[in-house]
Amino acid sequence: MSVGILLLSAADAFLTALLLLHGADEVNPIMAVLVYRSVAVFAAFKMAMTGSSIVGLVFCRAIDLCACYGSELVLYAVLVVYAWLIGYEIWMLKSSTNLPVL
C-alpha cells in the first residue's frame, strides 16, 4: 500500500508538470510557488512530504501508537484519493481545450 501511494505520488508530480506545460494552472499556493520556480524542487518536496507522512503512519501502526485512529484506514484513503487524482489528471490531458485548474 505504501509503495502504491509513493508511485501514485510520483505519477501525480509528472502529470502535474505535463498539465502545466499544456496550460493548466496550479491552485495549491504552496505547490504553485515551488512548481513555477523549479519542477525538480517541486517534485522533490512533494515526494519528501509524501514519503515522510507514509513512514510516520506506518511507524505509528507498527508500534500501535495510532491504532485507535485507524492509520491503516488513512493509508487506504490516501491511496484511493491518489488513484482518483491520477484519473482526473488523465481526463484533463485528454481534453483538448480549456484545461481546468489542478
C-alpha contacts under 8 A as a table, 3 or more apart, distances in Angstrom:
res1	aa1	res2	aa2	distance
1	M	4	G	5.06
1	M	5	I	6.32
1	M	75	L	7.23
1	M	76	Y	7.32
1	M	79	L	7.29
2	S	5	I	5.13
2	S	6	L	6.33
2	S	54	I	6.51
2	S	75	L	7.35
3	V	6	L	5.08
3	V	7	L	6.14
4	G	7	L	5.10
4	G	8	L	6.10
4	G	79	L	7.11
5	I	8	L	5.11
5	I	9	S	6.01
5	I	78	V	7.17
5	I	79	L	5.40
5	I	82	Y	7.12
6	L	9	S	4.97
6	L	10	A	6.23
6	L	47	M	7.37
6	L	50	T	6.99
6	L	51	G	6.80
7	L	10	A	5.13
7	L	11	A	6.20
8	L	11	A	4.90
8	L	12	D	6.01
8	L	79	L	7.89
8	L	82	Y	6.12
8	L	83	A	6.93
8	L	86	I	7.33
9	S	12	D	4.93
9	S	13	A	6.28
9	S	46	K	7.68
9	S	47	M	6.87
9	S	50	T	7.28
9	S	82	Y	7.02
10	A	13	A	5.12
10	A	14	F	6.29
10	A	43	A	7.64
10	A	47	M	6.93
11	A	14	F	5.08
11	A	15	L	6.02
11	A	86	I	7.34
12	D	15	L	5.11
12	D	16	T	5.88
12	D	82	Y	7.78
12	D	85	L	7.51
12	D	86	I	6.16
12	D	89	E	7.88
13	A	16	T	5.12
13	A	17	A	6.29
13	A	42	F	7.95
13	A	43	A	5.84
13	A	46	K	7.45
14	F	17	A	5.29
14	F	18	L	6.24
15	L	18	L	4.92
15	L	19	L	5.98
15	L	86	I	7.83
15	L	89	E	6.59
15	L	90	I	7.76
16	T	19	L	5.10
16	T	20	L	6.13
16	T	89	E	7.52
16	T	102	L	7.59
17	A	20	L	5.11
17	A	21	L	6.34
17	A	35	V	7.85
17	A	39	V	7.02
18	L	21	L	5.15
18	L	22	H	6.53
19	L	22	H	4.98
19	L	23	G	6.46
19	L	24	A	5.47
19	L	89	E	7.76
19	L	92	M	7.76
19	L	93	L	6.64
20	L	23	G	5.15
20	L	24	A	4.72
20	L	25	D	6.14
20	L	26	E	7.49
21	L	24	A	7.32
22	H	99	L	7.93
23	G	99	L	6.71
24	A	99	L	5.44
24	A	100	P	6.15
24	A	101	V	5.42
24	A	102	L	6.78
25	D	100	P	7.51
25	D	101	V	4.84
25	D	102	L	6.02
26	E	29	P	7.58
26	E	31	M	7.30
26	E	32	A	5.42
26	E	101	V	6.14
26	E	102	L	5.11
27	V	32	A	6.62
27	V	101	V	6.58
27	V	102	L	6.03
28	N	31	M	5.44
28	N	32	A	5.82
28	N	102	L	7.95
29	P	32	A	4.99
29	P	33	V	6.33
30	I	33	V	5.48
30	I	34	L	6.68
31	M	34	L	5.06
31	M	35	V	5.89
31	M	42	F	6.67
32	A	35	V	5.19
32	A	36	Y	5.92
33	V	36	Y	5.65
33	V	37	R	6.40
34	L	37	R	5.31
34	L	38	S	6.06
34	L	39	V	7.15
34	L	41	V	6.42
34	L	42	F	4.96
35	V	38	S	5.26
35	V	39	V	4.87
35	V	40	A	7.94
35	V	41	V	7.24
35	V	42	F	4.95
35	V	43	A	7.99
36	Y	39	V	7.02
37	R	41	V	7.92
38	S	41	V	5.28
38	S	42	F	6.23
39	V	42	F	4.92
39	V	43	A	6.08
40	A	43	A	5.17
40	A	44	A	6.08
41	V	44	A	5.07
41	V	45	F	5.95
42	F	45	F	5.25
42	F	46	K	6.05
43	A	46	K	5.09
43	A	47	M	6.08
44	A	47	M	5.24
44	A	48	A	6.00
45	F	48	A	5.08
45	F	49	M	6.09
46	K	49	M	5.27
46	K	50	T	6.12
47	M	50	T	5.10
47	M	51	G	5.77
48	A	51	G	5.13
48	A	52	S	5.94
49	M	52	S	5.37
49	M	53	S	6.10
50	T	53	S	5.23
50	T	54	I	6.21
51	G	54	I	5.17
51	G	55	V	6.13
52	S	55	V	5.06
52	S	56	G	6.10
53	S	56	G	5.10
53	S	57	L	6.23
54	I	57	L	5.12
54	I	58	V	6.03
54	I	75	L	7.59
55	V	58	V	5.17
55	V	59	F	5.93
56	G	59	F	5.09
56	G	60	C	6.11
57	L	60	C	5.09
57	L	61	R	6.17
57	L	66	C	7.94
57	L	71	S	5.80
57	L	72	E	7.72
57	L	75	L	7.63
58	V	61	R	5.05
58	V	62	A	6.04
58	V	71	S	7.47
58	V	72	E	7.85
59	F	62	A	5.01
59	F	63	I	6.37
60	C	63	I	5.50
60	C	64	D	5.89
60	C	65	L	4.93
60	C	66	C	5.20
60	C	67	A	7.41
60	C	71	S	7.29
61	R	64	D	4.94
61	R	65	L	6.34
61	R	66	C	5.84
61	R	67	A	5.86
61	R	71	S	6.13
61	R	72	E	7.04
62	A	65	L	7.75
64	D	67	A	4.95
65	L	68	C	7.87
66	C	69	Y	5.19
66	C	70	G	6.56
66	C	71	S	6.10
67	A	70	G	5.31
67	A	71	S	6.35
70	G	73	L	5.17
70	G	74	V	6.45
71	S	74	V	4.96
71	S	75	L	6.36
72	E	75	L	5.12
72	E	76	Y	6.37
73	L	76	Y	5.03
73	L	77	A	6.08
74	V	77	A	5.00
74	V	78	V	6.12
75	L	78	V	5.11
75	L	79	L	6.19
76	Y	79	L	5.07
76	Y	80	V	6.27
77	A	80	V	5.12
77	A	81	V	6.13
78	V	81	V	5.08
78	V	82	Y	6.06
79	L	82	Y	5.22
79	L	83	A	6.18
80	V	83	A	5.07
80	V	84	W	6.21
81	V	84	W	5.06
81	V	85	L	6.08
82	Y	85	L	4.89
82	Y	86	I	6.13
83	A	86	I	5.23
83	A	87	G	6.32
84	W	87	G	5.08
84	W	88	Y	6.21
85	L	88	Y	4.97
85	L	89	E	6.14
86	I	89	E	5.07
86	I	90	I	6.14
87	G	90	I	5.14
87	G	91	W	6.16
88	Y	91	W	5.01
88	Y	92	M	6.21
89	E	92	M	4.97
89	E	93	L	6.23
90	I	93	L	5.04
90	I	94	K	6.30
91	W	94	K	5.16
91	W	95	S	6.43
92	M	95	S	5.21
92	M	99	L	6.24
92	M	100	P	7.17
93	L	96	S	7.28
93	L	99	L	7.88
95	S	98	N	7.68
95	S	99	L	6.96
96	S	99	L	7.58
